[in-house]
Amino acid sequence: MADLSVNICGVDFKNPVIPASGVFGYGREYEELFPLEKLGGIATKGTTLHRRTGNLAPRIAETPSGMLNSVGLQNPGIDHFIESELSYLLTKNLVVLANIAGSTVEECIAVAEKLEQTDVHMIELNISCPNVKQGGAAFGTSCEMAAEVTRQVRKATTKPLVVKLSPNVTSITDIAKAVEDAGADAISMINTLLGMRIDINTGRPVLRNNVGGMSGPAVFPIAVRMVWQAANAVNIPIIGMGGVSSGRDAIELMMAGASAVQVGAAIFTDPFAPVKIIGEMNEFLDSKGISSVKDIIGTVKPW
Amino acid sequence: MKYTQGKYPIMQKKAIANNTYSFVISCPEVAEAAQPGQFVHIRANGFTLRRPVSICGIDKEKGLLRIVFEIRGDGTAEIARLNEGELIDMLAPLGHGFTVDTNFKKVILIGGGIGTPPMLPLAQIYGEKATVITGFRSAGAVILNEDFKKTDAETIICTDDGSFGVHSFVTAPLEKLLNDGAVDAVYACGPMPMLKNIAALCKDKNVGLCEISLEERMACGIGACLGCACRTKRNDEEYFAHVCKDGPVFNAEEVIW
């Protein structure tokens, strides 16, 4: 049995597997299937200052080896999250990363300030949601804006601050360095890639929002590449995600430089995916005689 | 809500119409928990998203579940390739089903096309208290006719082209039945325009309960991802409900058409 624990920004994870924000709600629906304690952490549904109704349906489309979504940050608002979900999750012996988002810098600050009064373990600042018209990816696709929102939220919280990056940028390393310089304690990446499908019988986009975020196994090689590039550019830890579907994928992303991994679309295919990934990582490490998962982080030997 | 995920043997596979298949699956724990109107979320090998399919039969004693589905695309085609004796991966039973009230004296069940299968368990429960109206494009698309006949429910089959049964949409016989006498409840599943017309008729005729089963593109199936949004009204406020958890069955008066 290998040691699967990792430490990110001083926060101990019993294992490096975390359901990604948006896939897993606040955990309750999956608790019907397995105890949440099995997970290293949970990245909760992106939560804004006020309730958001999200986009019109259809919000989901299948793609080769993946999917598109355009949920549009539907959520009950930060007060509801703190009152009705957070205290419950905090009893579950796993790291809670509260994913937050906002249309303006001020909104992001206000949400972070509310969480400052709670026992949440980490804040994951979403500057990369592709499905909302204001904020979201608008923050994440310019180095100046990414740095500014990071700097302002940094001032508003003493919690470990993880900034979630968009892959829809020209240079992922420039954005990564910008948020590091602005005070991010860690980076999580990659959010979804902007995509589109058209129903050729009707000539209409499949998604009511026309475009949406692409995820699933198809994006995994992009995630590996971007995590590797970012890991070479910054000195803060990276939580990797993007198409992770197996223990082997998780190991690969950690070799690229991730200190932990988030699992998204794979959970739709197999709701037990995070639990299986933990088991498969352990098997792989045992088979290689590697005693701790920490020993594989960033160990890729590039040509 | 109590659901589980597992791989269950297919006991019987039948092609019942063009591109339409019936599977009987041995899954005692799912059958035990299943209610009419709920659905199963089926993994299609090689695809990221599962495919939601409504439940067409529940045999709690034998631990069997029956599903009937149409090949709509590559994912359902992949599921249709499964054979008797093979395992089908299901997350089930999911969703909020139909309200069944044994005190009802007269109910109408309406199925349009591939929306017909979830009406069969209701026909079995309500028996002679039920009238089943089913509608199809043409004779070749008619499904479950014999199954409905085995229940004590009265059946009316409509086709768009008149090639089988009555040459009309389902709403014509519905309107007649509603004019003829008191109806406690109308249950329906099928294409959106059909459901919308049924809901309007029921409202117009003051039917006590009109429940409709909706469909939407879906990811998790259990209410976590918020993918399958549906515009509804709750306490006079617009609310995006989710077909997988709040539905698939909704009170027609809640839905914003």
HADDOCK unambig.tbl for C-alpha pairs under 7 A between the chains (distance, minus, plus):
assign (segid A and resid 22 and name CA) (segid B and resid 225 and name CA) 5.68 0.50 0.50
assign (segid A and resid 23 and name CA) (segid B and resid 224 and name CA) 6.40 0.50 0.50
assign (segid A and resid 23 and name CA) (segid B and resid 225 and name CA) 4.86 0.50 0.50
assign (segid A and resid 24 and name CA) (segid B and resid 224 and name CA) 5.30 0.50 0.50
assign (segid A and resid 24 and name CA) (segid B and resid 225 and name CA) 6.21 0.50 0.50
assign (segid A and resid 25 and name CA) (segid B and resid 224 and name CA) 4.42 0.50 0.50
assign (segid A and resid 25 and name CA) (segid B and resid 225 and name CA) 5.99 0.50 0.50
assign (segid A and resid 29 and name CA) (segid B and resid 222 and name CA) 6.22 0.50 0.50
assign (segid A and resid 29 and name CA) (segid B and resid 223 and name CA) 6.71 0.50 0.50
assign (segid A and resid 29 and name CA) (segid B and resid 224 and name CA) 6.12 0.50 0.50
assign (segid A and resid 33 and name CA) (segid B and resid 4 and name CA) 6.26 0.50 0.50
assign (segid A and resid 53 and name CA) (segid B and resid 240 and name CA) 6.29 0.50 0.50
assign (segid A and resid 56 and name CA) (segid B and resid 229 and name CA) 6.92 0.50 0.50
assign (segid A and resid 57 and name CA) (segid B and resid 228 and name CA) 6.63 0.50 0.50
assign (segid A and resid 57 and name CA) (segid B and resid 229 and name CA) 5.57 0.50 0.50
assign (segid A and resid 57 and name CA) (segid B and resid 230 and name CA) 6.91 0.50 0.50
assign (segid A and resid 58 and name CA) (segid B and resid 216 and name CA) 6.88 0.50 0.50
assign (segid A and resid 58 and name CA) (segid B and resid 217 and name CA) 6.08 0.50 0.50
assign (segid A and resid 58 and name CA) (segid B and resid 228 and name CA) 6.91 0.50 0.50
assign (segid A and resid 59 and name CA) (segid B and resid 227 and name CA) 5.40 0.50 0.50
assign (segid A and resid 59 and name CA) (segid B and resid 228 and name CA) 6.66 0.50 0.50
assign (segid A and resid 60 and name CA) (segid B and resid 217 and name CA) 5.71 0.50 0.50
assign (segid A and resid 60 and name CA) (segid B and resid 218 and name CA) 6.28 0.50 0.50
assign (segid A and resid 60 and name CA) (segid B and resid 219 and name CA) 6.91 0.50 0.50
assign (segid A and resid 60 and name CA) (segid B and resid 227 and name CA) 5.94 0.50 0.50
assign (segid A and resid 62 and name CA) (segid B and resid 49 and name CA) 6.64 0.50 0.50
assign (segid A and resid 65 and name CA) (segid B and resid 47 and name CA) 6.26 0.50 0.50
assign (segid A and resid 65 and name CA) (segid B and resid 48 and name CA) 6.02 0.50 0.50
assign (segid A and resid 66 and name CA) (segid B and resid 48 and name CA) 5.44 0.50 0.50
assign (segid A and resid 67 and name CA) (segid B and resid 48 and name CA) 6.87 0.50 0.50
assign (segid A and resid 71 and name CA) (segid B and resid 226 and name CA) 6.67 0.50 0.50
assign (segid A and resid 71 and name CA) (segid B and resid 227 and name CA) 5.85 0.50 0.50
assign (segid A and resid 268 and name CA) (segid B and resid 48 and name CA) 6.92 0.50 0.50
assign (segid A and resid 268 and name CA) (segid B and resid 49 and name CA) 6.05 0.50 0.50
assign (segid A and resid 268 and name CA) (segid B and resid 219 and name CA) 5.90 0.50 0.50
assign (segid A and resid 268 and name CA) (segid B and resid 220 and name CA) 4.93 0.50 0.50
assign (segid A and resid 269 and name CA) (segid B and resid 43 and name CA) 6.64 0.50 0.50
assign (segid A and resid 269 and name CA) (segid B and resid 48 and name CA) 5.19 0.50 0.50
assign (segid A and resid 269 and name CA) (segid B and resid 49 and name CA) 5.55 0.50 0.50
assign (segid A and resid 269 and name CA) (segid B and resid 50 and name CA) 6.15 0.50 0.50
